[in-house]
Amino acid sequence: KAGVTQTPRYLIKTRGQQVTLSCSPISGHRSVSWYQQTPGQGLQFLFEYFSETQRNKGNFPGRFSGRQFSNSRSEMNVSTLELGDSALYLCASSLDPLRVGAGELFFGEGSRLTVL
Amino acid sequence: GQNIDQPTEMTATEGAIVQINCTYQTSGFNGLFWYQQHAGEAPTFLSYNVLDGLEEKGRFSSFLSRSKGYSYLLLKELQMKDSASYLCAVKDSNYQLIWGAGTKLIIKP
């Protein structure tokens, strides 16, 4: 079956602009999580959506937002971009990580954002 | 606060064995994951431990001691393709994943 698809793969923006990233999860997966990855910082959790509801949110400013549609596809938006927002943004889908058992995440290839 | 510690970088020789350690302090525990991430690629799931002991999967094994807040990933018969970052993550009491910064493993011929 098709994996997690993220678009765009690469993008360059300037400070103050906004960006929208898209994620299509594996068919049948209702949970979508977003992460920011920067060198040396590891994966920083942004938020998780399940059945169109945000269930968990990390410690990121309100400039970072997201949503999930009825078909489980998800988007995240970053407004008023700052230089420090340059990172790889990873989306991961899962059947439901909020349950006992593995509930491993399946990651997309990521969207690499460069802010100039 | 919640914390996951793992070495930043390790070097090993092709054909050898390497152990990557992970220690954690989290609010509750609902399982520990290891993921592999090759440079420029997405992380991929390697293993899951929720009970103490060793889980073996081919050349890779993962060990967990909940009382010590400790896990390790053991890679045997190292191959050049094992050069990657290895990420340790713990699911806390809210079932939220807490991630370590990752260990970059360099394999030398």
Backbone of each chain as ProteinMPNN parsed JSONL, in Angstrom:
{"seq_chain_A": "KAGVTQTPRYLIKTRGQQVTLSCSPISGHRSVSWYQQTPGQGLQFLFEYFSETQRNKGNFPGRFSGRQFSNSRSEMNVSTLELGDSALYLCASSLDPLRVGAGELFFGEGSRLTVL", "coords_chain_A": {"N_chain_A": [[0.852, -1.194, 0.0], [0.321, 2.353, -0.494], [2.654, 4.688, 0.858], [3.183, 7.245, 3.375], [2.575, 10.433, 2.191], [4.12, 13.485, 1.556], [3.857, 16.898, 0.74], [4.977, 20.187, -0.203], [8.189, 18.763, -1.183], [10.485, 20.262, -0.953], [11.042, 23.638, -0.075], [11.453, 27.169, -0.271], [11.306, 30.064, 1.595], [10.767, 33.473, 2.627], [11.489, 35.512, 5.492], [8.687, 36.345, 7.5], [6.79, 35.519, 5.703], [4.206, 33.049, 5.048], [3.557, 29.499, 5.293], [2.219, 26.483, 3.979], [1.968, 23.094, 4.579], [1.452, 19.797, 3.36], [0.02, 16.586, 4.072], [-0.573, 13.261, 3.323], [-1.915, 10.499, 4.76], [-1.251, 6.958, 5.311], [-3.56, 4.767, 3.839], [-6.436, 4.168, 5.733], [-5.293, 4.828, 8.12], [-5.935, 6.854, 10.875], [-4.735, 8.643, 12.484], [-2.618, 11.422, 12.513], [0.521, 12.798, 12.913], [2.693, 15.561, 13.471], [6.053, 16.633, 13.133], [8.956, 18.541, 13.926], [12.202, 18.599, 12.717], [15.493, 19.279, 13.451], [19.042, 19.653, 13.028], [20.77, 18.003, 15.581], [18.766, 18.453, 17.433], [16.874, 16.543, 17.401], [13.661, 14.953, 17.083], [11.006, 17.102, 17.328], [7.91, 17.342, 18.748], [5.012, 18.533, 17.23], [2.089, 18.549, 16.8], [-0.796, 16.367, 17.088], [-3.319, 14.796, 15.234], [-6.484, 13.268, 15.239], [-9.105, 11.75, 13.711], [-10.025, 14.269, 12.728], [-9.698, 15.903, 14.945], [-7.666, 17.785, 17.126], [-5.542, 16.18, 19.235], [-3.266, 16.219, 20.777], [-0.712, 18.522, 21.632], [2.398, 20.059, 21.05], [5.11, 22.043, 22.428], [5.064, 24.585, 20.885], [4.94, 27.847, 19.378], [1.935, 29.803, 18.746], [2.007, 30.392, 16.079], [2.3, 28.143, 14.669], [0.153, 25.901, 13.281], [-2.46, 23.511, 12.617], [-4.521, 21.181, 10.791], [-6.982, 18.638, 10.2], [-8.555, 16.752, 7.727], [-11.685, 15.226, 6.67], [-10.993, 12.994, 5.238], [-8.737, 12.148, 6.425], [-6.399, 13.327, 5.561], [-3.911, 15.795, 6.212], [-2.952, 19.13, 7.069], [-0.37, 21.464, 7.814], [0.336, 24.698, 9.031], [2.492, 27.454, 8.994], [2.821, 30.607, 10.165], [4.028, 33.963, 9.663], [6.899, 33.563, 9.214], [10.057, 32.703, 10.669], [13.67, 32.865, 10.802], [14.584, 30.735, 12.322], [12.756, 28.782, 11.87], [13.515, 27.196, 9.867], [13.825, 23.958, 8.838], [13.382, 20.355, 8.792], [10.249, 19.13, 8.211], [8.319, 16.66, 9.394], [5.807, 14.308, 8.768], [3.746, 11.877, 10.259], [1.914, 8.875, 10.166], [-0.501, 6.783, 11.788], [-2.322, 3.954, 13.048], [-3.581, 4.285, 15.579], [-1.951, 5.888, 17.926], [-2.555, 6.366, 20.554], [-3.019, 4.169, 22.348], [-2.743, 1.047, 24.058], [-0.001, -0.987, 23.247], [1.973, -1.386, 20.243], [1.582, 0.552, 17.992], [3.101, 1.798, 16.011], [4.713, 4.507, 14.272], [4.445, 5.67, 10.933], [6.439, 7.283, 8.784], [6.502, 10.114, 6.567], [8.518, 11.385, 3.813], [9.153, 13.934, 4.377], [9.086, 17.56, 4.491], [11.262, 19.915, 3.463], [12.023, 22.912, 4.748], [13.303, 26.057, 4.049], [14.116, 29.106, 5.405], [14.722, 32.346, 4.455]], "CA_chain_A": [[0.0, 0.0, 0.0], [1.087, 3.577, -0.593], [3.119, 5.204, 2.133], [2.789, 8.599, 3.743], [3.025, 11.374, 1.167], [4.185, 14.877, 1.985], [4.161, 17.879, -0.297], [6.06, 19.92, -1.154], [9.373, 18.173, -0.567], [11.427, 21.34, -0.645], [10.531, 24.983, -0.331], [12.221, 28.292, 0.248], [10.46, 31.21, 1.9], [11.461, 34.568, 3.304], [10.937, 35.883, 6.799], [7.418, 37.042, 7.484], [5.81, 34.811, 4.867], [3.588, 31.892, 5.667], [3.706, 28.29, 4.496], [1.295, 25.383, 4.269], [2.502, 21.798, 4.196], [0.38, 18.818, 3.263], [0.369, 15.203, 4.393], [-1.597, 12.244, 3.076], [-1.487, 9.32, 5.52], [-1.516, 5.637, 4.765], [-4.988, 4.481, 3.819], [-6.913, 3.48, 6.932], [-4.724, 5.453, 9.321], [-6.719, 8.021, 11.253], [-3.916, 9.558, 13.277], [-1.514, 12.092, 11.825], [1.357, 13.613, 13.804], [3.675, 16.419, 12.808], [7.274, 16.835, 13.88], [10.012, 19.379, 13.377], [13.506, 17.998, 12.959], [16.654, 20.108, 13.155], [20.276, 18.951, 13.424], [21.122, 18.045, 16.998], [17.597, 18.647, 18.299], [15.967, 15.41, 17.362], [12.29, 15.197, 16.634], [10.203, 17.906, 18.244], [6.506, 17.1, 18.456], [4.196, 19.722, 16.991], [0.716, 18.207, 17.178], [-1.352, 15.119, 16.572], [-4.731, 14.841, 14.917], [-7.172, 11.986, 15.104], [-10.495, 11.983, 13.293], [-10.225, 15.712, 12.558], [-9.563, 16.61, 16.22], [-6.305, 17.855, 17.657], [-5.55, 15.486, 20.517], [-2.067, 16.572, 21.538], [0.016, 19.65, 21.057], [3.703, 20.272, 21.638], [5.411, 23.39, 22.92], [5.395, 25.49, 19.799], [4.092, 29.044, 19.427], [0.677, 29.765, 18.016], [2.234, 30.549, 14.624], [2.22, 26.795, 14.101], [-1.204, 25.379, 13.41], [-2.719, 22.406, 11.709], [-5.887, 20.682, 10.729], [-7.137, 17.354, 9.537], [-9.794, 16.681, 6.965], [-12.465, 14.003, 6.887], [-10.312, 11.847, 4.604], [-7.523, 11.986, 7.244], [-5.306, 14.185, 5.098], [-3.653, 16.857, 7.18], [-2.114, 20.255, 6.681], [0.117, 22.328, 8.874], [0.608, 26.048, 8.556], [3.352, 28.283, 9.837], [2.67, 31.997, 9.752], [5.092, 34.9, 10.052], [8.084, 32.723, 9.302], [11.305, 33.2, 11.233], [14.824, 32.097, 10.334], [14.675, 29.516, 13.125], [11.769, 27.783, 11.438], [14.139, 26.339, 8.856], [13.88, 22.605, 9.406], [12.658, 19.306, 8.089], [8.958, 18.889, 8.856], [7.925, 15.282, 9.137], [4.46, 13.875, 9.093], [3.704, 10.441, 10.514], [0.555, 8.373, 10.37], [-0.616, 5.6, 12.624], [-3.707, 3.536, 13.287], [-3.932, 5.069, 16.756], [-0.856, 5.767, 18.889], [-3.056, 6.503, 21.918], [-3.572, 2.903, 22.806], [-1.713, 0.11, 24.502], [0.509, -1.736, 22.11], [3.021, -0.672, 19.523], [1.093, 1.766, 17.353], [4.264, 2.498, 15.458], [4.485, 5.582, 13.331], [4.972, 5.551, 9.584], [6.806, 8.652, 8.44], [6.714, 10.568, 5.202], [9.893, 11.801, 3.509], [9.36, 15.251, 4.963], [9.15, 18.794, 3.713], [12.403, 20.69, 3.962], [11.733, 24.349, 4.646], [14.396, 26.994, 4.27], [13.631, 30.479, 5.551], [15.829, 33.281, 4.211]], "C_chain_A": [[0.878, 1.231, 0.0], [1.469, 4.061, 0.797], [2.576, 6.58, 2.402], [3.394, 9.562, 2.719], [2.987, 12.79, 1.694], [4.528, 15.76, 0.798], [4.159, 19.281, 0.3], [7.261, 19.297, -0.45], [10.386, 19.237, -0.145], [10.745, 22.682, -0.92], [11.394, 26.019, 0.365], [11.276, 29.469, 0.415], [11.327, 32.29, 2.528], [10.763, 34.887, 4.614], [9.646, 36.664, 6.653], [6.357, 36.371, 6.627], [5.158, 33.691, 5.663], [3.722, 30.687, 4.725], [2.673, 27.258, 4.936], [1.891, 24.097, 3.725], [1.38, 20.768, 4.253], [0.885, 17.404, 3.531], [-0.817, 14.288, 4.112], [-1.159, 10.972, 3.767], [-1.734, 8.033, 4.754], [-3.017, 5.374, 4.865], [-5.399, 3.68, 5.049], [-6.359, 4.039, 8.227], [-5.491, 6.734, 9.635], [-5.928, 9.039, 12.06], [-2.783, 10.118, 12.425], [-0.794, 12.979, 12.832], [2.34, 14.407, 12.978], [4.856, 16.645, 13.736], [8.168, 17.824, 13.146], [11.34, 18.708, 13.72], [14.602, 18.949, 12.517], [17.891, 19.366, 13.635], [20.55, 19.105, 14.911], [19.953, 18.187, 17.945], [16.668, 17.446, 18.31], [14.601, 15.818, 16.859], [11.53, 15.973, 17.711], [8.741, 17.795, 17.816], [5.746, 18.415, 18.313], [2.754, 19.495, 17.439], [0.293, 16.892, 16.541], [-2.851, 15.282, 16.366], [-5.272, 13.433, 14.767], [-8.627, 12.286, 14.806], [-10.849, 13.468, 13.347], [-10.094, 16.529, 13.834], [-8.105, 16.626, 16.664], [-6.313, 17.243, 19.048], [-4.387, 15.884, 21.398], [-1.365, 17.714, 20.84], [1.345, 19.795, 21.793], [3.888, 21.721, 22.041], [5.918, 24.304, 21.817], [4.462, 26.694, 19.867], [2.863, 28.908, 18.534], [0.813, 29.977, 16.515], [2.147, 29.208, 13.91], [0.808, 26.263, 14.331], [-1.397, 24.249, 12.415], [-4.189, 22.096, 11.66], [-5.893, 19.346, 10.025], [-8.504, 17.308, 8.889], [-10.477, 15.328, 7.164], [-11.833, 12.777, 6.24], [-8.964, 11.552, 5.266], [-6.318, 12.763, 6.737], [-5.146, 15.35, 6.058], [-2.795, 17.946, 6.556], [-1.574, 20.921, 7.935], [0.509, 23.668, 8.257], [1.552, 26.747, 9.546], [3.23, 29.71, 9.311], [3.858, 32.814, 10.255], [6.407, 34.153, 10.277], [9.293, 33.454, 9.868], [12.446, 32.312, 10.731], [14.919, 30.755, 11.048], [13.665, 28.444, 12.759], [12.323, 26.88, 10.344], [14.377, 24.96, 9.457], [13.267, 21.625, 8.432], [11.371, 19.044, 8.876], [8.457, 17.524, 8.425], [6.499, 15.038, 9.583], [4.511, 12.362, 9.295], [2.266, 10.011, 10.711], [0.595, 7.065, 11.153], [-2.082, 5.211, 12.726], [-4.269, 4.315, 14.462], [-2.842, 4.903, 17.795], [-1.323, 5.843, 20.337], [-3.75, 5.231, 22.363], [-2.424, 2.027, 23.261], [-1.271, -0.709, 23.303], [1.458, -0.863, 21.321], [2.497, 0.629, 18.92], [2.212, 2.542, 16.722], [3.837, 3.52, 14.424], [5.122, 5.251, 11.984], [5.197, 6.979, 9.093], [6.821, 8.888, 6.934], [8.158, 11.025, 5.039], [10.193, 13.194, 4.046], [9.314, 16.386, 3.96], [10.275, 19.637, 4.301], [12.17, 22.162, 3.679], [12.988, 25.145, 4.948], [13.813, 28.393, 4.315], [14.821, 31.431, 5.422], [15.517, 34.67, 4.751]], "O_chain_A": [[2.03, 1.185, 0.431], [0.736, 3.881, 1.77], [1.635, 7.034, 1.752], [4.587, 9.5, 2.425], [1.969, 13.25, 2.211], [5.369, 15.421, -0.034], [3.399, 19.539, 1.234], [7.324, 19.312, 0.779], [11.05, 19.115, 0.884], [9.979, 22.827, -1.872], [11.974, 25.782, 1.425], [10.539, 29.827, -0.504], [12.472, 32.047, 2.91], [9.59, 34.566, 4.808], [9.525, 37.535, 5.792], [5.164, 36.621, 6.8], [5.523, 33.429, 6.809], [3.967, 30.839, 3.528], [2.308, 27.178, 6.109], [2.271, 24.019, 2.557], [0.477, 20.857, 5.085], [2.038, 17.079, 3.246], [-1.923, 14.515, 4.603], [-0.128, 10.406, 3.404], [-2.348, 8.03, 3.687], [-3.655, 5.72, 5.86], [-4.797, 2.655, 5.37], [-6.883, 3.763, 9.306], [-5.672, 7.59, 8.769], [-6.388, 10.157, 12.292], [-2.09, 9.387, 11.717], [-1.41, 13.799, 13.512], [2.768, 13.969, 11.909], [4.7, 16.823, 14.944], [8.139, 17.929, 11.92], [11.571, 18.304, 14.859], [14.644, 19.374, 11.363], [17.807, 18.542, 14.546], [20.558, 20.219, 15.435], [20.129, 18.053, 19.156], [15.773, 17.356, 19.149], [14.421, 16.892, 16.285], [11.435, 15.539, 18.859], [8.384, 18.109, 16.681], [5.831, 19.294, 19.171], [2.263, 20.168, 18.345], [0.916, 16.384, 15.609], [-3.556, 15.834, 17.211], [-4.61, 12.537, 14.242], [-9.297, 12.992, 15.56], [-11.852, 13.86, 13.942], [-10.352, 17.732, 13.817], [-7.406, 15.616, 16.587], [-7.009, 17.728, 19.94], [-4.5, 15.888, 22.624], [-1.421, 17.851, 19.618], [1.402, 19.668, 23.016], [2.952, 22.52, 22.003], [7.071, 24.737, 21.83], [3.335, 26.587, 20.351], [2.777, 28.017, 17.688], [-0.139, 29.77, 15.763], [1.945, 29.149, 12.697], [0.342, 26.193, 15.468], [-0.601, 24.06, 11.496], [-4.994, 22.672, 12.392], [-4.936, 18.972, 9.346], [-9.49, 17.779, 9.456], [-9.908, 14.409, 7.753], [-12.105, 11.648, 6.647], [-8.153, 10.797, 4.73], [-5.306, 12.842, 7.434], [-6.117, 15.83, 6.643], [-2.018, 17.7, 5.633], [-2.227, 20.941, 8.979], [0.953, 23.742, 7.111], [1.409, 26.63, 10.763], [3.508, 29.974, 8.141], [4.588, 32.396, 11.154], [6.946, 34.124, 11.384], [9.525, 34.633, 9.599], [12.234, 31.178, 10.299], [15.293, 29.751, 10.442], [13.714, 27.33, 13.279], [11.677, 25.912, 9.943], [15.058, 24.827, 10.474], [12.713, 22.0, 7.399], [11.417, 18.769, 10.075], [8.206, 17.274, 7.246], [6.059, 15.504, 10.634], [5.231, 11.656, 8.589], [1.486, 10.712, 11.355], [1.598, 6.351, 11.166], [-2.971, 6.035, 12.515], [-5.324, 4.94, 14.347], [-2.8, 3.884, 18.484], [-0.598, 5.443, 21.248], [-4.931, 5.238, 22.71], [-1.272, 2.247, 22.888], [-2.081, -1.075, 22.451], [1.715, 0.281, 21.698], [2.94, 1.707, 19.315], [2.298, 3.763, 16.854], [2.78, 3.424, 13.802], [6.187, 4.639, 11.911], [4.262, 7.774, 9.001], [7.111, 7.99, 6.144], [8.925, 11.051, 6.002], [11.355, 13.586, 4.157], [9.479, 16.194, 2.755], [10.246, 20.019, 5.471], [12.125, 22.596, 2.528], [13.648, 24.937, 5.966], [13.111, 28.82, 3.399], [15.793, 31.339, 6.172], [16.339, 35.578, 4.632]]}, "seq_chain_B": "GQNIDQPTEMTATEGAIVQINCTYQTSGFNGLFWYQQHAGEAPTFLSYNVLDGLEEKGRFSSFLSRSKGYSYLLLKELQMKDSASYLCAVKDSNYQLIWGAGTKLIIKP", "coords_chain_B": {"N_chain_B": [[11.057, 17.42, 34.415], [10.695, 15.743, 31.243], [12.927, 13.418, 29.785], [15.176, 12.091, 27.413], [18.084, 10.329, 26.91], [20.783, 9.716, 24.773], [23.795, 8.597, 23.184], [25.56, 10.968, 21.15], [27.042, 10.331, 18.862], [28.474, 7.431, 17.363], [31.055, 5.142, 16.461], [31.812, 2.299, 14.51], [33.085, -0.877, 13.349], [32.785, -2.538, 10.239], [31.119, -5.645, 10.231], [31.397, -6.02, 12.92], [30.027, -5.722, 16.317], [27.69, -3.502, 17.788], [26.486, -1.504, 20.474], [23.892, 0.583, 21.26], [22.985, 2.855, 23.596], [20.202, 3.966, 25.606], [18.775, 6.095, 27.875], [16.09, 7.0, 30.005], [13.821, 9.388, 31.425], [10.705, 9.742, 32.243], [7.247, 10.821, 32.439], [5.519, 8.394, 33.446], [5.184, 5.278, 31.632], [4.724, 3.727, 28.592], [5.827, 2.055, 26.748], [8.7, 1.594, 24.618], [10.421, 2.735, 21.795], [12.486, 2.055, 18.958], [13.872, 3.695, 16.208], [15.15, 3.844, 12.892], [17.027, 6.088, 10.957], [18.114, 6.952, 7.885], [20.388, 9.22, 6.314], [18.793, 12.016, 5.019], [16.442, 10.692, 4.674], [13.217, 9.294, 5.682], [12.401, 8.437, 9.103], [12.337, 4.995, 10.084], [10.539, 2.33, 11.553], [11.991, 0.2, 13.977], [11.948, -1.386, 16.385], [10.018, -2.389, 19.288], [9.559, -2.2, 22.718], [7.901, -3.172, 25.642], [7.793, -4.674, 27.848], [10.168, -5.885, 30.293], [13.3, -7.116, 29.18], [14.763, -8.896, 26.396], [14.297, -8.312, 22.964], [14.475, -9.893, 19.935], [15.34, -9.416, 16.549], [16.331, -10.626, 13.857], [19.404, -9.352, 12.837], [19.251, -7.31, 14.594], [18.65, -6.383, 17.978], [16.71, -5.484, 20.822], [16.772, -4.206, 24.088], [15.203, -3.881, 27.272], [14.99, -2.314, 30.454], [12.833, -1.502, 32.731], [12.892, -0.725, 35.427], [15.335, 0.489, 35.655], [15.143, 2.478, 33.833], [16.151, 2.21, 31.212], [17.424, 1.299, 28.035], [18.744, -0.598, 25.318], [19.962, -0.809, 21.969], [21.047, -3.361, 19.997], [23.26, -4.097, 17.491], [24.258, -6.505, 15.28], [26.86, -8.103, 13.328], [27.658, -5.941, 11.625], [26.849, -3.901, 8.833], [27.698, -1.838, 6.024], [25.458, -0.453, 5.233], [24.15, -0.017, 7.574], [24.898, 2.348, 8.583], [23.606, 5.142, 9.929], [21.202, 7.248, 11.625], [20.014, 6.516, 14.872], [17.091, 6.467, 16.6], [15.668, 6.871, 19.75], [12.649, 6.48, 21.473], [10.121, 7.187, 23.847], [6.933, 6.261, 25.017], [4.816, 8.153, 26.914], [2.826, 8.55, 29.973], [0.583, 9.737, 28.951], [0.457, 8.655, 26.522], [1.981, 9.97, 24.731], [4.679, 10.44, 22.516], [8.019, 10.748, 23.479], [11.03, 11.95, 22.343], [14.467, 11.007, 21.862], [17.535, 12.711, 20.948], [18.829, 11.293, 19.058], [21.245, 8.931, 17.789], [24.06, 9.051, 15.893], [25.344, 6.677, 13.854], [28.357, 5.551, 12.648], [29.784, 3.528, 10.276], [32.745, 1.882, 9.634], [34.905, 0.546, 7.096]], "CA_chain_B": [[10.759, 17.323, 33.005], [10.914, 14.448, 30.601], [14.233, 13.446, 29.152], [15.714, 10.88, 26.798], [19.506, 10.528, 26.624], [21.502, 8.721, 23.992], [25.037, 9.209, 22.698], [25.391, 11.735, 19.913], [27.67, 9.675, 17.713], [29.278, 6.247, 17.639], [31.74, 4.591, 15.299], [32.051, 0.863, 14.638], [33.699, -1.483, 12.169], [31.976, -3.499, 9.484], [31.23, -7.01, 10.732], [31.455, -6.026, 14.388], [28.784, -5.548, 17.072], [27.637, -2.21, 18.481], [25.352, -1.332, 21.377], [23.503, 1.982, 21.411], [22.227, 2.963, 24.84], [19.185, 5.004, 25.745], [18.208, 6.199, 29.22], [14.922, 7.884, 29.948], [13.069, 9.816, 32.611], [9.434, 10.219, 31.686], [6.052, 10.722, 33.281], [4.872, 7.158, 33.054], [5.84, 4.5, 30.57], [3.821, 2.856, 27.827], [6.56, 1.42, 25.666], [9.887, 2.261, 24.085], [10.605, 2.474, 20.373], [13.714, 2.419, 18.246], [13.699, 3.967, 14.792], [16.372, 4.082, 12.12], [16.861, 7.143, 9.962], [19.234, 7.216, 7.004], [20.513, 10.635, 5.976], [17.902, 12.481, 3.968], [15.264, 9.835, 4.54], [12.281, 9.276, 6.809], [12.654, 7.391, 10.102], [11.573, 3.765, 9.927], [10.378, 1.593, 12.801], [12.852, -0.97, 14.161], [11.547, -2.288, 17.462], [9.15, -1.897, 20.353], [9.645, -2.951, 23.975], [7.036, -2.673, 26.704], [8.149, -5.496, 29.008], [11.607, -6.056, 30.478], [13.912, -8.234, 28.498], [15.375, -8.738, 25.077], [13.514, -8.642, 21.778], [15.428, -10.095, 18.848], [14.79, -9.374, 15.192], [17.44, -10.784, 12.935], [20.674, -8.823, 13.322], [18.967, -6.262, 15.577], [17.981, -6.763, 19.227], [16.494, -4.347, 21.715], [16.635, -4.626, 25.482], [14.563, -2.889, 28.139], [14.883, -2.462, 31.899], [11.967, -0.406, 33.187], [13.307, -0.253, 36.752], [16.519, 1.331, 35.48], [14.902, 3.503, 32.818], [17.291, 1.972, 30.325], [17.256, 0.411, 26.899], [19.811, -0.553, 24.318], [19.773, -1.431, 20.661], [22.257, -4.117, 19.671], [23.356, -4.396, 16.067], [25.307, -7.499, 15.056], [27.333, -8.293, 11.936], [27.407, -4.634, 11.039], [27.028, -3.692, 7.399], [27.851, -0.415, 5.698], [24.126, 0.145, 5.129], [23.658, 0.286, 8.927], [25.259, 3.737, 8.888], [22.348, 5.879, 10.013], [20.897, 7.71, 12.977], [19.098, 5.63, 15.585], [16.28, 7.308, 17.476], [14.98, 6.201, 20.852], [11.461, 7.26, 21.85], [9.32, 6.573, 24.906], [5.545, 6.689, 25.086], [4.615, 8.46, 28.328], [1.532, 8.159, 30.549], [-0.461, 10.275, 28.065], [0.675, 8.0, 25.23], [2.698, 10.869, 23.837], [6.053, 10.009, 22.298], [9.123, 11.645, 23.814], [12.12, 11.486, 21.492], [15.852, 11.388, 22.061], [18.099, 13.484, 19.835], [19.339, 10.367, 18.061], [22.66, 8.554, 17.781], [24.578, 8.854, 14.539], [26.261, 5.528, 13.82], [29.241, 5.547, 11.482], [30.403, 2.22, 10.076], [33.977, 1.963, 8.845], [35.275, -0.759, 6.525]], "C_chain_B": [[11.061, 15.946, 32.459], [12.189, 14.517, 29.77], [14.613, 12.081, 28.611], [17.162, 11.171, 26.447], [20.064, 9.37, 25.809], [22.762, 9.388, 23.45], [24.81, 9.897, 21.361], [25.909, 10.979, 18.705], [28.473, 8.467, 18.185], [29.894, 5.771, 16.339], [32.011, 3.115, 15.548], [32.587, 0.341, 13.305], [32.753, -2.487, 11.523], [32.224, -4.904, 10.008], [31.216, -7.13, 12.243], [30.058, -5.908, 14.991], [28.834, -4.172, 17.747], [26.364, -2.151, 19.319], [25.087, 0.156, 21.56], [22.572, 2.083, 22.619], [21.242, 4.123, 24.825], [18.681, 4.98, 27.182], [17.096, 7.229, 29.194], [14.377, 8.198, 31.335], [11.795, 10.44, 32.075], [8.318, 10.108, 32.709], [5.279, 9.504, 32.82], [5.6, 6.485, 31.905], [4.812, 3.59, 29.912], [4.521, 2.279, 26.607], [7.712, 2.266, 25.164], [10.113, 1.796, 22.659], [12.027, 2.803, 19.944], [13.359, 2.598, 16.77], [15.074, 4.174, 14.175], [16.094, 5.173, 11.098], [18.153, 7.322, 9.167], [19.207, 8.69, 6.608], [19.586, 10.996, 4.822], [16.642, 11.647, 3.781], [14.378, 9.915, 5.78], [12.703, 8.221, 7.827], [11.794, 6.166, 9.814], [11.629, 2.969, 11.232], [11.299, 0.374, 12.832], [12.282, -1.926, 15.199], [10.706, -1.573, 18.497], [9.31, -2.794, 21.556], [8.694, -2.335, 24.984], [7.274, -3.475, 27.995], [9.665, -5.63, 29.09], [12.108, -7.253, 29.689], [14.386, -7.867, 27.109], [14.412, -9.167, 23.981], [14.495, -8.75, 20.614], [14.721, -10.114, 17.501], [15.958, -9.451, 14.236], [18.733, -10.263, 13.538], [20.474, -7.778, 14.425], [18.253, -6.847, 16.794], [17.788, -5.504, 20.048], [16.176, -4.868, 23.098], [15.997, -3.511, 26.277], [14.658, -3.302, 29.597], [14.081, -1.271, 32.403], [12.409, 0.142, 34.536], [14.505, 0.677, 36.661], [16.288, 2.461, 34.475], [15.94, 3.423, 31.711], [16.906, 1.003, 29.22], [18.536, 0.442, 26.072], [19.361, -1.249, 23.058], [21.093, -2.081, 20.297], [22.227, -4.479, 18.188], [24.541, -5.346, 15.863], [25.695, -7.54, 13.583], [27.104, -7.017, 11.13], [27.728, -4.597, 9.544], [27.096, -2.19, 7.141], [26.486, 0.274, 5.663], [23.513, 0.459, 6.501], [24.068, 1.688, 9.367], [23.998, 4.588, 8.794], [22.258, 6.492, 11.403], [19.867, 6.781, 13.588], [18.41, 6.436, 16.678], [15.556, 6.451, 18.505], [13.795, 7.081, 21.239], [10.656, 6.483, 22.879], [7.903, 7.132, 24.871], [5.213, 6.906, 26.563], [3.196, 8.088, 28.79], [0.36, 8.68, 29.73], [-0.361, 9.689, 26.664], [1.326, 8.933, 24.215], [4.143, 10.405, 23.733], [7.033, 11.104, 22.653], [10.36, 11.094, 23.103], [13.484, 11.91, 22.015], [16.355, 12.112, 20.828], [18.694, 12.586, 18.752], [20.83, 10.12, 18.203], [23.072, 8.304, 16.345], [25.616, 7.744, 14.586], [27.042, 5.55, 12.514], [29.913, 4.186, 11.414], [31.617, 2.386, 9.173], [34.347, 0.591, 8.319], [36.404, -1.426, 7.308]], "O_chain_B": [[11.62, 15.095, 33.151], [12.489, 15.531, 29.141], [14.403, 11.055, 29.258], [17.446, 12.152, 25.76], [19.841, 8.201, 26.124], [22.795, 10.607, 23.277], [23.984, 9.472, 20.553], [25.284, 10.987, 17.644], [29.071, 8.481, 19.261], [29.337, 5.967, 15.259], [32.39, 2.72, 16.651], [32.545, 1.025, 12.282], [32.014, -3.194, 12.209], [33.367, -5.315, 10.208], [31.043, -8.223, 12.783], [29.05, -5.981, 14.289], [29.887, -3.737, 18.214], [25.317, -2.671, 18.934], [25.976, 0.901, 21.974], [21.505, 1.468, 22.648], [21.429, 5.119, 24.125], [18.208, 3.946, 27.654], [17.156, 8.208, 28.451], [14.461, 7.399, 32.268], [11.814, 11.538, 31.519], [8.432, 9.397, 33.707], [4.469, 9.589, 31.897], [6.506, 7.052, 31.295], [4.132, 2.801, 30.569], [3.9, 2.043, 25.571], [7.7, 3.493, 25.272], [10.009, 0.607, 22.357], [12.675, 3.698, 20.487], [12.656, 1.783, 16.171], [16.019, 4.611, 14.831], [15.047, 5.177, 10.451], [19.161, 7.783, 9.702], [18.15, 9.321, 6.572], [19.601, 10.349, 3.774], [15.871, 11.869, 2.848], [14.742, 10.52, 6.788], [13.303, 7.213, 7.454], [10.659, 6.289, 9.355], [12.651, 2.948, 11.918], [11.386, -0.383, 11.865], [12.145, -3.123, 14.944], [10.679, -0.345, 18.579], [9.211, -4.016, 21.44], [8.678, -1.118, 25.165], [6.986, -2.998, 29.093], [10.363, -5.505, 28.083], [11.42, -8.265, 29.554], [14.405, -6.702, 26.71], [13.795, -10.23, 24.051], [15.251, -7.819, 20.339], [13.668, -10.729, 17.33], [16.513, -8.422, 13.851], [19.123, -10.682, 14.628], [21.428, -7.406, 15.108], [17.369, -7.694, 16.662], [18.592, -4.575, 19.984], [15.425, -5.829, 23.269], [16.217, -2.333, 25.997], [14.444, -4.462, 29.948], [14.599, -0.157, 32.489], [12.315, 1.346, 34.772], [14.672, 1.559, 37.503], [17.16, 3.31, 34.292], [16.532, 4.429, 31.321], [16.175, 0.035, 29.431], [19.308, 1.399, 26.132], [18.511, -2.14, 23.07], [22.136, -1.427, 20.29], [21.277, -5.094, 17.704], [25.675, -5.031, 16.226], [24.959, -7.074, 12.713], [26.441, -7.025, 10.092], [28.711, -5.165, 9.07], [26.614, -1.384, 7.937], [26.37, 1.447, 6.019], [22.479, 1.123, 6.582], [23.628, 2.162, 10.415], [23.404, 4.734, 7.725], [23.129, 6.28, 12.247], [18.956, 6.313, 12.905], [19.055, 7.007, 17.558], [14.923, 5.448, 18.176], [13.931, 8.302, 21.321], [10.528, 5.263, 22.787], [7.707, 8.337, 24.713], [5.309, 5.982, 27.37], [2.464, 7.397, 28.081], [-0.739, 8.129, 29.803], [-1.012, 10.164, 25.734], [1.238, 8.72, 23.005], [4.757, 10.024, 24.729], [6.907, 12.241, 22.199], [10.695, 9.918, 23.244], [13.651, 13.011, 22.54], [15.692, 12.131, 19.791], [19.024, 13.053, 17.662], [21.579, 10.977, 18.672], [22.505, 7.45, 15.664], [26.634, 7.855, 15.269], [26.468, 5.566, 11.425], [30.537, 3.743, 12.378], [31.526, 2.957, 8.087], [34.138, -0.415, 8.996], [36.832, -2.526, 6.959]]}, "name": "protein", "num_of_chains": 2, "seq": "KAGVTQTPRYLIKTRGQQVTLSCSPISGHRSVSWYQQTPGQGLQFLFEYFSETQRNKGNFPGRFSGRQFSNSRSEMNVSTLELGDSALYLCASSLDPLRVGAGELFFGEGSRLTVLGQNIDQPTEMTATEGAIVQINCTYQTSGFNGLFWYQQHAGEAPTFLSYNVLDGLEEKGRFSSFLSRSKGYSYLLLKELQMKDSASYLCAVKDSNYQLIWGAGTKLIIKP"}
